[in-house]
Amino acid sequence: MQLSNEDNLRLNVLLSQTLRAIRINESTMTVYALTDKGEAKVVLNPTLRDEQYLRLVRELLSLKITGSPGGYPVFIKRWTRMGHTDNTLEHMLLLGEPEAVVAVVHATDLSHDIGVRAWWANPTTEVAMRLMEYPAVAQGELGKELADYLMEFLPFEETQLNIVNMVRLCLQSGLLDEDERQALWARAKRRNPFYVGFAHADPAQIPLDQSAHDLLNDISKQLKPLVENDNVYAITLCDLLSDKGQKWLNTLKLSLKKPVDQDVVISLFTAISQYFKLPLCDPRGQREIEMAISYSNQLCSKPNDETIKKPNKELSTLINTLAPNHLSLIDAMLVLAQLGEHTLIPIFSGNESVGTVMRKRLLPLTTPLLEKVDILIQ
């Protein structure tokens, strides 16, 4: 079996040029190539069944690009063993194989130029979401195009965790204007995962008309020397009491009202752990909220006690500087800062509950959590 003489000639002429990416439209049997001068194409004239013929086309592409007719799977295994996977992204985009493009966008690092080529080669939701994870792509010219694509596709997405991630990715700074953020926020009233997406975002992107906590001015004055000395606990407390922090805390409350499934809840608790940067425990959180509450009580009462795990001088300075009647704010902050995906293990381990049943199982965790959130909200 072989390609027709006409197709063989035209494909070889195409491959003799400097190409940036190749994609194959299987429904129209057309090979498209992205060149420095624009887009070129070769309309195939199959002499076999389409599936067989396309395999021959991809073998030719692989032979010309990698020296092996085996195609993407053989190619990637061989280069992985040689340790050169990251150096062959450009080659993989010339194989006309969607799976090779997916492999490219999952590389450890990616330039904006490679992102543009990959998006041209395989413009799918999966590729768009992955490309938006790279700052070089999201902050480049392609970022806005990808955000527009995800926003257009978002109403049709059915996987709840994908909704969270699409909202999170689109809310990266500068990609959406105020009206678009307001539209996303309005949808959150009907679909809880939207709130979780906002919980992952920079609080400045949350379109809530929220003022700072009434105590912020007083506490900021008390903690000014500590903040100037980069005391992470003082900085975090002031952030929580600012208008941005209050927006985030209110979004957290809304996210906890009616979570839909376990993946969304895990994502929310990951967002909590990422918001706080306090060196208190494993970044993935305490195993139980009772442990977080107990440890916070110990720290607030004896922050420098050598018998306590990780006694902290910065925290001790904060507690000694702030007026005693504000200690509950510190305690609430410390509890929240110890939460993460590991906090859900006792609740989700061994069951796949969703909806109302899942929310009932979460009550021993969410009830004390919300009590701490309310302490921090004016």
BAGULUM-592771 format. One record per residue (C-alpha): residue number from 0; residue in one letter; x, y, z. Coordinates in nm, 2 decimals. Layout:
N
{n=NUM res=a px=X py=Y pz=Z}
...
end
This chain:
378
{n=0 res=m px=0.00 py=0.00 pz=0.00}
{n=1 res=q px=0.13 py=0.34 pz=-0.09}
{n=2 res=l px=0.02 py=0.70 pz=-0.15}
{n=3 res=s px=-0.09 py=0.81 pz=-0.49}
{n=4 res=n px=0.20 py=0.96 pz=-0.69}
{n=5 res=e px=0.02 py=1.30 pz=-0.70}
{n=6 res=d px=-0.02 py=1.31 pz=-0.32}
{n=7 res=n px=0.33 py=1.18 pz=-0.26}
{n=8 res=l px=0.48 py=1.45 pz=-0.47}
{n=9 res=r px=0.27 py=1.74 pz=-0.33}
{n=10 res=l px=0.33 py=1.63 pz=0.03}
{n=11 res=n px=0.71 py=1.61 pz=-0.03}
{n=12 res=v px=0.70 py=1.96 pz=-0.18}
{n=13 res=l px=0.51 py=2.08 pz=0.12}
{n=14 res=l px=0.75 py=1.92 pz=0.36}
{n=15 res=s px=1.05 py=2.08 pz=0.18}
{n=16 res=q px=0.94 py=2.42 pz=0.31}
{n=17 res=t px=0.99 py=2.56 pz=0.66}
{n=18 res=l px=0.68 py=2.46 pz=0.85}
{n=19 res=r px=0.55 py=2.56 pz=1.19}
{n=20 res=a px=0.27 py=2.31 pz=1.24}
{n=21 res=i px=0.06 py=2.06 pz=1.05}
{n=22 res=r px=-0.30 py=1.94 pz=1.10}
{n=23 res=i px=-0.52 py=1.70 pz=0.91}
{n=24 res=n px=-0.89 py=1.74 pz=0.86}
{n=25 res=e px=-1.00 py=1.38 pz=0.84}
{n=26 res=s px=-1.35 py=1.46 pz=0.72}
{n=27 res=t px=-1.24 py=1.65 pz=0.41}
{n=28 res=m px=-0.91 py=1.45 pz=0.37}
{n=29 res=t px=-0.70 py=1.77 pz=0.36}
{n=30 res=v px=-0.35 py=1.83 pz=0.51}
{n=31 res=y px=-0.30 py=2.19 pz=0.63}
{n=32 res=a px=0.04 py=2.34 pz=0.70}
{n=33 res=l px=0.12 py=2.66 pz=0.89}
{n=34 res=t px=0.41 py=2.84 pz=0.72}
{n=35 res=d px=0.59 py=3.17 pz=0.78}
{n=36 res=k px=0.39 py=3.30 pz=0.48}
{n=37 res=g px=0.05 py=3.17 pz=0.59}
{n=38 res=e px=-0.15 py=2.86 pz=0.55}
{n=39 res=a px=-0.10 py=2.59 pz=0.28}
{n=40 res=k px=-0.30 py=2.28 pz=0.21}
{n=41 res=v px=-0.29 py=1.96 pz=0.02}
{n=42 res=v px=-0.63 py=1.80 pz=-0.07}
{n=43 res=l px=-0.57 py=1.42 pz=-0.07}
{n=44 res=n px=-0.68 py=1.18 pz=-0.33}
{n=45 res=p px=-0.71 py=0.85 pz=-0.14}
{n=46 res=t px=-0.67 py=0.52 pz=-0.32}
{n=47 res=l px=-0.76 py=0.32 pz=-0.01}
{n=48 res=r px=-1.01 py=0.35 pz=0.27}
{n=49 res=d px=-0.97 py=0.69 pz=0.44}
{n=50 res=e px=-0.84 py=0.54 pz=0.77}
{n=51 res=q px=-0.57 py=0.34 pz=0.59}
{n=52 res=y px=-0.47 py=0.63 pz=0.37}
{n=53 res=l px=-0.44 py=0.87 pz=0.66}
{n=54 res=r px=-0.21 py=0.62 pz=0.83}
{n=55 res=l px=0.02 py=0.63 pz=0.52}
{n=56 res=v px=0.01 py=1.01 pz=0.52}
{n=57 res=r px=0.12 py=1.02 pz=0.89}
{n=58 res=e px=0.39 py=0.77 pz=0.83}
{n=59 res=l px=0.53 py=0.99 pz=0.56}
{n=60 res=l px=0.52 py=1.29 pz=0.79}
{n=61 res=s px=0.68 py=1.10 pz=1.07}
{n=62 res=l px=0.96 py=0.96 pz=0.84}
{n=63 res=k px=1.04 py=1.31 pz=0.71}
{n=64 res=i px=1.03 py=1.48 pz=1.05}
{n=65 res=t px=1.17 py=1.22 pz=1.29}
{n=66 res=g px=1.34 py=0.97 pz=1.06}
{n=67 res=s px=1.10 py=0.70 pz=1.18}
{n=68 res=p px=0.78 py=0.59 pz=1.00}
{n=69 res=g px=0.63 py=0.46 pz=1.33}
{n=70 res=g px=0.45 py=0.79 pz=1.40}
{n=71 res=y px=0.39 py=0.97 pz=1.73}
{n=72 res=p px=0.38 py=0.68 pz=1.98}
{n=73 res=v px=0.71 py=0.53 pz=1.87}
{n=74 res=f px=0.86 py=0.87 pz=1.84}
{n=75 res=i px=0.77 py=0.99 pz=2.18}
{n=76 res=k px=0.89 py=0.67 pz=2.35}
{n=77 res=r px=1.23 py=0.68 pz=2.18}
{n=78 res=w px=1.29 py=1.05 pz=2.26}
{n=79 res=t px=1.17 py=1.01 pz=2.61}
{n=80 res=r px=1.44 py=0.74 pz=2.67}
{n=81 res=m px=1.70 py=0.97 pz=2.52}
{n=82 res=g px=1.59 py=1.26 pz=2.75}
{n=83 res=h px=1.51 py=1.50 pz=2.47}
{n=84 res=t px=1.14 py=1.53 pz=2.49}
{n=85 res=d px=1.14 py=1.90 pz=2.57}
{n=86 res=n px=1.37 py=1.97 pz=2.28}
{n=87 res=t px=1.14 py=1.83 pz=2.01}
{n=88 res=l px=0.81 py=2.02 pz=2.06}
{n=89 res=e px=0.85 py=2.18 pz=1.72}
{n=90 res=h px=0.89 py=1.83 pz=1.56}
{n=91 res=m px=0.58 py=1.69 pz=1.73}
{n=92 res=l px=0.37 py=1.97 pz=1.59}
{n=93 res=l px=0.45 py=1.85 pz=1.24}
{n=94 res=l px=0.32 py=1.50 pz=1.27}
{n=95 res=g px=-0.04 py=1.58 pz=1.20}
{n=96 res=e px=-0.14 py=1.39 pz=1.51}
{n=97 res=p px=-0.38 py=1.55 pz=1.76}
{n=98 res=e px=-0.23 py=1.33 pz=2.05}
{n=99 res=a px=0.11 py=1.47 pz=1.97}
{n=100 res=v px=-0.02 py=1.82 pz=2.01}
{n=101 res=v px=-0.18 py=1.73 pz=2.34}
{n=102 res=a px=0.16 py=1.60 pz=2.46}
{n=103 res=v px=0.32 py=1.93 pz=2.35}
{n=104 res=v px=0.08 py=2.14 pz=2.56}
{n=105 res=h px=0.15 py=1.92 pz=2.86}
{n=106 res=a px=0.53 py=2.00 pz=2.85}
{n=107 res=t px=0.70 py=2.13 pz=3.16}
{n=108 res=d px=0.74 py=2.47 pz=2.99}
{n=109 res=l px=0.60 py=2.63 pz=2.68}
{n=110 res=s px=0.67 py=2.95 pz=2.49}
{n=111 res=h px=0.41 py=3.17 pz=2.34}
{n=112 res=d px=0.52 py=3.08 pz=1.99}
{n=113 res=i px=0.48 py=2.71 pz=2.05}
{n=114 res=g px=0.14 py=2.78 pz=2.21}
{n=115 res=v px=0.03 py=2.96 pz=1.90}
{n=116 res=r px=0.13 py=2.67 pz=1.68}
{n=117 res=a px=-0.03 py=2.41 pz=1.90}
{n=118 res=w px=-0.36 py=2.60 pz=1.91}
{n=119 res=w px=-0.36 py=2.63 pz=1.53}
{n=120 res=a px=-0.29 py=2.26 pz=1.50}
{n=121 res=n px=-0.55 py=2.14 pz=1.75}
{n=122 res=p px=-0.80 py=2.41 pz=1.86}
{n=123 res=t px=-1.00 py=2.21 pz=2.12}
{n=124 res=t px=-1.12 py=2.29 pz=2.47}
{n=125 res=e px=-0.86 py=2.06 pz=2.63}
{n=126 res=v px=-0.57 py=2.23 pz=2.45}
{n=127 res=a px=-0.71 py=2.58 pz=2.53}
{n=128 res=m px=-0.74 py=2.50 pz=2.90}
{n=129 res=r px=-0.39 py=2.36 pz=2.92}
{n=130 res=l px=-0.23 py=2.65 pz=2.72}
{n=131 res=m px=-0.39 py=2.90 pz=2.96}
{n=132 res=e px=-0.19 py=2.74 pz=3.25}
{n=133 res=y px=0.13 py=2.89 pz=3.10}
{n=134 res=p px=0.18 py=3.25 pz=3.20}
{n=135 res=a px=0.38 py=3.31 pz=2.87}
{n=136 res=v px=0.07 py=3.21 pz=2.67}
{n=137 res=a px=-0.20 py=3.36 pz=2.89}
{n=138 res=q px=-0.03 py=3.70 pz=2.91}
{n=139 res=g px=0.05 py=3.70 pz=2.54}
{n=140 res=e px=-0.16 py=3.78 pz=2.24}
{n=141 res=l px=-0.30 py=3.43 pz=2.23}
{n=142 res=g px=-0.43 py=3.46 pz=2.59}
{n=143 res=k px=-0.73 py=3.68 pz=2.50}
{n=144 res=e px=-0.83 py=3.46 pz=2.21}
{n=145 res=l px=-0.82 py=3.15 pz=2.43}
{n=146 res=a px=-1.02 py=3.32 pz=2.70}
{n=147 res=d px=-1.29 py=3.42 pz=2.44}
{n=148 res=y px=-1.30 py=3.07 pz=2.32}
{n=149 res=l px=-1.35 py=2.92 pz=2.67}
{n=150 res=m px=-1.61 py=3.19 pz=2.76}
{n=151 res=e px=-1.80 py=3.09 pz=2.45}
{n=152 res=f px=-1.78 py=2.72 pz=2.52}
{n=153 res=l px=-1.84 py=2.75 pz=2.90}
{n=154 res=p px=-2.23 py=2.74 pz=2.88}
{n=155 res=f px=-2.21 py=2.40 pz=2.72}
{n=156 res=e px=-1.95 py=2.24 pz=2.95}
{n=157 res=e px=-2.11 py=1.96 pz=3.16}
{n=158 res=t px=-1.81 py=1.85 pz=3.37}
{n=159 res=q px=-1.83 py=2.05 pz=3.69}
{n=160 res=l px=-1.45 py=2.06 pz=3.76}
{n=161 res=n px=-1.39 py=2.18 pz=3.41}
{n=162 res=i px=-1.62 py=2.47 pz=3.48}
{n=163 res=v px=-1.42 py=2.56 pz=3.78}
{n=164 res=n px=-1.10 py=2.55 pz=3.59}
{n=165 res=m px=-1.23 py=2.74 pz=3.29}
{n=166 res=v px=-1.36 py=3.02 pz=3.51}
{n=167 res=r px=-1.03 py=3.02 pz=3.70}
{n=168 res=l px=-0.82 py=3.05 pz=3.38}
{n=169 res=c px=-1.04 py=3.31 pz=3.22}
{n=170 res=l px=-1.01 py=3.53 pz=3.53}
{n=171 res=q px=-0.64 py=3.58 pz=3.49}
{n=172 res=s px=-0.55 py=3.95 pz=3.50}
{n=173 res=g px=-0.64 py=4.15 pz=3.19}
{n=174 res=l px=-0.82 py=3.88 pz=3.00}
{n=175 res=l px=-1.18 py=3.98 pz=3.08}
{n=176 res=d px=-1.34 py=4.32 pz=3.12}
{n=177 res=e px=-1.57 py=4.43 pz=3.39}
{n=178 res=d px=-1.89 py=4.34 pz=3.20}
{n=179 res=e px=-1.76 py=3.99 pz=3.12}
{n=180 res=r px=-1.66 py=3.93 pz=3.49}
{n=181 res=q px=-2.01 py=4.05 pz=3.59}
{n=182 res=a px=-2.17 py=3.80 pz=3.35}
{n=183 res=l px=-1.96 py=3.52 pz=3.50}
{n=184 res=w px=-2.06 py=3.62 pz=3.85}
{n=185 res=a px=-2.43 py=3.63 pz=3.75}
{n=186 res=r px=-2.40 py=3.27 pz=3.62}
{n=187 res=a px=-2.26 py=3.16 pz=3.96}
{n=188 res=k px=-2.60 py=3.22 pz=4.12}
{n=189 res=r px=-2.72 py=2.92 pz=3.93}
{n=190 res=r px=-2.41 py=2.71 pz=3.91}
{n=191 res=n px=-2.19 py=2.67 pz=4.22}
{n=192 res=p px=-1.87 py=2.58 pz=4.04}
{n=193 res=f px=-1.85 py=2.93 pz=3.91}
{n=194 res=y px=-1.80 py=3.06 pz=4.26}
{n=195 res=v px=-1.52 py=2.81 pz=4.32}
{n=196 res=g px=-1.35 py=2.94 pz=4.00}
{n=197 res=f px=-1.37 py=3.29 pz=4.15}
{n=198 res=a px=-1.22 py=3.16 pz=4.48}
{n=199 res=h px=-0.91 py=3.05 pz=4.28}
{n=200 res=a px=-0.87 py=3.40 pz=4.12}
{n=201 res=d px=-0.71 py=3.71 pz=4.23}
{n=202 res=p px=-0.97 py=3.88 pz=4.46}
{n=203 res=a px=-0.94 py=4.19 pz=4.25}
{n=204 res=q px=-1.12 py=4.00 pz=3.98}
{n=205 res=i px=-1.43 py=3.93 pz=4.20}
{n=206 res=p px=-1.70 py=4.18 pz=4.10}
{n=207 res=l px=-1.84 py=4.23 pz=4.44}
{n=208 res=d px=-1.91 py=4.58 pz=4.58}
{n=209 res=q px=-1.74 py=4.51 pz=4.91}
{n=210 res=s px=-1.59 py=4.76 pz=5.15}
{n=211 res=a px=-1.30 py=4.68 pz=5.39}
{n=212 res=h px=-1.37 py=4.56 pz=5.74}
{n=213 res=d px=-1.46 py=4.83 pz=5.99}
{n=214 res=l px=-1.16 py=4.73 pz=6.20}
{n=215 res=l px=-0.90 py=4.76 pz=5.92}
{n=216 res=n px=-0.79 py=5.11 pz=5.99}
{n=217 res=d px=-0.74 py=5.05 pz=6.36}
{n=218 res=i px=-0.56 py=4.72 pz=6.31}
{n=219 res=s px=-0.35 py=4.85 pz=6.02}
{n=220 res=k px=-0.22 py=5.13 pz=6.25}
{n=221 res=q px=-0.13 py=4.88 pz=6.52}
{n=222 res=l px=0.04 py=4.64 pz=6.27}
{n=223 res=k px=0.22 py=4.90 pz=6.05}
{n=224 res=p px=0.57 py=4.83 pz=6.19}
{n=225 res=l px=0.52 py=4.45 pz=6.15}
{n=226 res=v px=0.39 py=4.49 pz=5.79}
{n=227 res=e px=0.69 py=4.71 pz=5.71}
{n=228 res=n px=0.91 py=4.43 pz=5.85}
{n=229 res=d px=0.74 py=4.17 pz=5.62}
{n=230 res=n px=0.57 py=3.99 pz=5.90}
{n=231 res=v px=0.37 py=3.74 pz=5.70}
{n=232 res=y px=0.10 py=3.69 pz=5.96}
{n=233 res=a px=0.04 py=4.06 pz=6.00}
{n=234 res=i px=0.03 py=4.11 pz=5.62}
{n=235 res=t px=-0.22 py=3.82 pz=5.58}
{n=236 res=l px=-0.45 py=3.95 pz=5.85}
{n=237 res=c px=-0.45 py=4.30 pz=5.69}
{n=238 res=d px=-0.52 py=4.15 pz=5.35}
{n=239 res=l px=-0.82 py=3.95 pz=5.48}
{n=240 res=l px=-0.96 py=4.27 pz=5.64}
{n=241 res=s px=-0.91 py=4.47 pz=5.32}
{n=242 res=d px=-1.18 py=4.51 pz=5.05}
{n=243 res=k px=-1.02 py=4.24 pz=4.84}
{n=244 res=g px=-0.99 py=4.00 pz=5.13}
{n=245 res=q px=-1.36 py=4.06 pz=5.22}
{n=246 res=k px=-1.45 py=3.98 pz=4.86}
{n=247 res=w px=-1.26 py=3.65 pz=4.88}
{n=248 res=l px=-1.41 py=3.55 pz=5.21}
{n=249 res=n px=-1.77 py=3.62 pz=5.09}
{n=250 res=t px=-1.69 py=3.42 pz=4.78}
{n=251 res=l px=-1.57 py=3.13 pz=5.00}
{n=252 res=k px=-1.90 py=3.14 pz=5.19}
{n=253 res=l px=-2.10 py=3.13 pz=4.86}
{n=254 res=s px=-1.89 py=2.84 pz=4.74}
{n=255 res=l px=-1.97 py=2.64 pz=5.05}
{n=256 res=k px=-2.35 py=2.68 pz=5.02}
{n=257 res=k px=-2.43 py=2.42 pz=4.76}
{n=258 res=p px=-2.12 py=2.24 pz=4.62}
{n=259 res=v px=-2.22 py=1.98 pz=4.36}
{n=260 res=d px=-1.96 py=1.71 pz=4.38}
{n=261 res=q px=-1.64 py=1.60 pz=4.55}
{n=262 res=d px=-1.41 py=1.72 pz=4.28}
{n=263 res=v px=-1.54 py=2.07 pz=4.31}
{n=264 res=v px=-1.51 py=2.06 pz=4.69}
{n=265 res=i px=-1.15 py=1.94 pz=4.66}
{n=266 res=s px=-1.08 py=2.22 pz=4.42}
{n=267 res=l px=-1.23 py=2.47 pz=4.67}
{n=268 res=f px=-1.01 py=2.35 pz=4.95}
{n=269 res=t px=-0.71 py=2.37 pz=4.72}
{n=270 res=a px=-0.80 py=2.73 pz=4.66}
{n=271 res=i px=-0.81 py=2.79 pz=5.03}
{n=272 res=s px=-0.46 py=2.64 pz=5.09}
{n=273 res=q px=-0.33 py=2.85 pz=4.79}
{n=274 res=y px=-0.47 py=3.17 pz=4.93}
{n=275 res=f px=-0.28 py=3.14 pz=5.26}
{n=276 res=k px=0.10 py=3.13 pz=5.26}
{n=277 res=l px=0.14 py=3.08 pz=5.64}
{n=278 res=p px=0.40 py=2.82 pz=5.75}
{n=279 res=l px=0.18 py=2.63 pz=5.98}
{n=280 res=c px=0.14 py=2.28 pz=5.85}
{n=281 res=d px=0.16 py=2.06 pz=5.53}
{n=282 res=p px=0.05 py=2.29 pz=5.24}
{n=283 res=r px=-0.22 py=2.04 pz=5.16}
{n=284 res=g px=-0.38 py=2.10 pz=5.50}
{n=285 res=q px=-0.45 py=1.93 pz=5.84}
{n=286 res=r px=-0.63 py=1.60 pz=5.82}
{n=287 res=e px=-0.92 py=1.72 pz=6.04}
{n=288 res=i px=-1.06 py=2.07 pz=6.11}
{n=289 res=e px=-1.05 py=1.98 pz=6.48}
{n=290 res=m px=-0.68 py=1.95 pz=6.46}
{n=291 res=a px=-0.66 py=2.29 pz=6.30}
{n=292 res=i px=-0.88 py=2.45 pz=6.57}
{n=293 res=s px=-0.68 py=2.28 pz=6.85}
{n=294 res=y px=-0.34 py=2.39 pz=6.70}
{n=295 res=s px=-0.47 py=2.75 pz=6.65}
{n=296 res=n px=-0.58 py=2.76 pz=7.01}
{n=297 res=q px=-0.24 py=2.65 pz=7.13}
{n=298 res=l px=-0.06 py=2.90 pz=6.91}
{n=299 res=c px=-0.28 py=3.19 pz=7.02}
{n=300 res=s px=-0.23 py=3.11 pz=7.39}
{n=301 res=k px=0.14 py=3.01 pz=7.38}
{n=302 res=p px=0.29 py=3.10 pz=7.04}
{n=303 res=n px=0.65 py=3.05 pz=7.17}
{n=304 res=d px=0.59 py=2.74 pz=7.38}
{n=305 res=e px=0.87 py=2.50 pz=7.28}
{n=306 res=t px=0.63 py=2.20 pz=7.34}
{n=307 res=i px=0.41 py=2.33 pz=7.05}
{n=308 res=k px=0.49 py=2.21 pz=6.70}
{n=309 res=k px=0.66 py=2.50 pz=6.51}
{n=310 res=p px=0.66 py=2.78 pz=6.76}
{n=311 res=n px=0.67 py=3.11 pz=6.57}
{n=312 res=k px=0.83 py=3.44 pz=6.67}
{n=313 res=e px=0.65 py=3.63 pz=6.39}
{n=314 res=l px=0.31 py=3.51 pz=6.52}
{n=315 res=s px=0.41 py=3.58 pz=6.88}
{n=316 res=t px=0.50 py=3.94 pz=6.78}
{n=317 res=l px=0.16 py=3.98 pz=6.61}
{n=318 res=i px=-0.03 py=3.85 pz=6.91}
{n=319 res=n px=0.17 py=4.07 pz=7.15}
{n=320 res=t px=0.12 py=4.38 pz=6.92}
{n=321 res=l px=-0.25 py=4.35 pz=6.85}
{n=322 res=a px=-0.51 py=4.44 pz=7.11}
{n=323 res=p px=-0.63 py=4.14 pz=7.30}
{n=324 res=n px=-0.99 py=4.19 pz=7.19}
{n=325 res=h px=-0.88 py=4.12 pz=6.83}
{n=326 res=l px=-0.73 py=3.78 pz=6.91}
{n=327 res=s px=-1.04 py=3.60 pz=6.77}
{n=328 res=l px=-0.94 py=3.74 pz=6.42}
{n=329 res=i px=-0.60 py=3.58 pz=6.45}
{n=330 res=d px=-0.75 py=3.25 pz=6.56}
{n=331 res=a px=-0.99 py=3.25 pz=6.27}
{n=332 res=m px=-0.71 py=3.33 pz=6.02}
{n=333 res=l px=-0.49 py=3.05 pz=6.16}
{n=334 res=v px=-0.77 py=2.79 pz=6.13}
{n=335 res=l px=-0.85 py=2.88 pz=5.77}
{n=336 res=a px=-0.48 py=2.88 pz=5.69}
{n=337 res=q px=-0.45 py=2.51 pz=5.80}
{n=338 res=l px=-0.72 py=2.39 pz=5.56}
{n=339 res=g px=-0.66 py=2.21 pz=5.24}
{n=340 res=e px=-0.74 py=1.90 pz=5.03}
{n=341 res=h px=-0.61 py=1.67 pz=5.31}
{n=342 res=t px=-0.88 py=1.81 pz=5.54}
{n=343 res=l px=-1.14 py=1.63 pz=5.33}
{n=344 res=i px=-0.98 py=1.28 pz=5.36}
{n=345 res=p px=-1.19 py=1.17 pz=5.67}
{n=346 res=i px=-1.51 py=1.29 pz=5.49}
{n=347 res=f px=-1.46 py=1.16 pz=5.14}
{n=348 res=s px=-1.25 py=0.85 pz=5.20}
{n=349 res=g px=-1.44 py=0.54 pz=5.10}
{n=350 res=n px=-1.75 py=0.71 pz=4.95}
{n=351 res=e px=-1.86 py=0.88 pz=4.63}
{n=352 res=s px=-2.14 py=1.08 pz=4.76}
{n=353 res=v px=-2.26 py=1.39 pz=4.57}
{n=354 res=g px=-2.52 py=1.66 pz=4.61}
{n=355 res=t px=-2.74 py=1.67 pz=4.92}
{n=356 res=v px=-2.58 py=1.35 pz=5.07}
{n=357 res=m px=-2.23 py=1.49 pz=5.03}
{n=358 res=r px=-2.33 py=1.83 pz=5.18}
{n=359 res=k px=-2.47 py=1.65 pz=5.49}
{n=360 res=r px=-2.14 py=1.47 pz=5.53}
{n=361 res=l px=-1.95 py=1.80 pz=5.50}
{n=362 res=l px=-2.15 py=1.97 pz=5.78}
{n=363 res=p px=-1.90 py=1.88 pz=6.06}
{n=364 res=l px=-1.64 py=2.06 pz=5.85}
{n=365 res=t px=-1.83 py=2.34 pz=5.69}
{n=366 res=t px=-2.01 py=2.45 pz=6.01}
{n=367 res=p px=-1.70 py=2.54 pz=6.21}
{n=368 res=l px=-1.53 py=2.67 pz=5.90}
{n=369 res=l px=-1.81 py=2.92 pz=5.83}
{n=370 res=e px=-1.81 py=3.03 pz=6.19}
{n=371 res=k px=-1.44 py=3.13 pz=6.15}
{n=372 res=v px=-1.52 py=3.30 pz=5.81}
{n=373 res=d px=-1.80 py=3.50 pz=5.98}
{n=374 res=i px=-1.55 py=3.63 pz=6.25}
{n=375 res=l px=-1.34 py=3.77 pz=5.97}
{n=376 res=i px=-1.62 py=3.93 pz=5.78}
{n=377 res=q px=-1.76 py=4.26 pz=5.91}
end
